């Protein structure tokens, strides 16, 4: 897509556009985690499948800071402002595609890819391969899939309270959902970009009798993108913890309420 397609008037404005849900199509817009301390470390870390190599072990240890060089642009304010402008032109399976070939398109892609890669679909072999092929640069896909297949082992699933195929036990709902809060360009070139995605996430098992309640966490993903095949694709990524706000005074919902909310509320397509 040429620069500015369907985005004229927004590129470089610093505003964030959030589309309304396109229907509750499942958990592709879900996902993720920054590890909590203690026994929840593995559960919170495993959802961070955005990382290329140490998708689980590295996340449990807090990840590595991005080595991206300082921004070559001067981002403006990034106040959230919904608009009626369509951010993408289509989908590749369940993943939004057709991002603009400009800075705002790179930020849109980074946010949408974070959502897809943090979803429960990443715990199923078939859907996982479809997502990875849709969002990663072709030259890194095959090696990444091998490593992810090895990471999502029956032992790992058991430690999360899941069946070996990634399904939740009867009566429970597995929750893994990433919600981008904002994006920032760190570096931009004609066919390359480094984008930070500040996110909050949910992960756990919802339902009566769950021993792994759904918890929330905050983290920042740094995605290095390349323009490939007419869209932005991830070449590598990393994660750091926070920024994390102070918890509010909200009452924690019971397990049944969380399970119903996850099933009834669909995800979003994000755009700058």
Order of alpha helices (4+ residues) and beta strands (2+ residues): beta-alpha-alpha-beta-beta-alpha-alpha-alpha-alpha-beta-beta-beta-beta-alpha-beta
